[in-house]
Amino acid sequence: MKTFVEKYRKSFGGEYPTVYSTIGYEAVYCVKQGMEKAKSTNKEKVINALEGMEYTSPRGKLYFRTYDHQVNGTVHVGFTTKKPEYPFYVLKDILAVPGEQTWLSVEEIKKLRTQK
């Protein structure tokens, strides 16, 4: 992430990236990795290549769960605080919760999908 932030700031006059900048970059780069794995730009081939695929992102190694294409992204929670070196609030006392601890199980998803 530090490398991503440095490159972003260099490209955008010192501006810090937002979470949306990071996720947008990650999405494009992930699709790129899927196309490389599929050796194609065909939508279905790329989808198939992405299923279960581990990919590299500014947030580290992530993967798509095959069943529902959910990414195991970590959720970060903490207390906001102001630090003089940043022009915005940052988190302190951060707790990182892996995606596998927050997403519904496949069984729960199947049950919900059958309910009307």
Stockholm file with secondary structure:
# STOCKHOLM 1.0

chainA/1-116         MKTFVEKYRKSFGGEYPTVYSTIGYEAVYCVKQGMEKAKSTNKEKVINALEGMEYTSPRGKLYFRTYDHQVNGTVHVGFTTKKPEYPFYVLKDILAVPGEQTWLSVEEIKKLRTQK
#=GR chainA/1-116 SS CHHHHHHHHHHTTTCCCCHHHHHHHHHHHHHHHHHHHHTSCCHHHHHHHHTTCEEEETTEEEEBCTTTCCBCCCEEEEEEEECTTSSSEEEEEEEEECGGGTSCCHHHHHHHHHCC
#=GC SS_cons         CHHHHHHHHHHTTTCCCCHHHHHHHHHHHHHHHHHHHHTSCCHHHHHHHHTTCEEEETTEEEEBCTTTCCBCCCEEEEEEEECTTSSSEEEEEEEEECGGGTSCCHHHHHHHHHCC
//
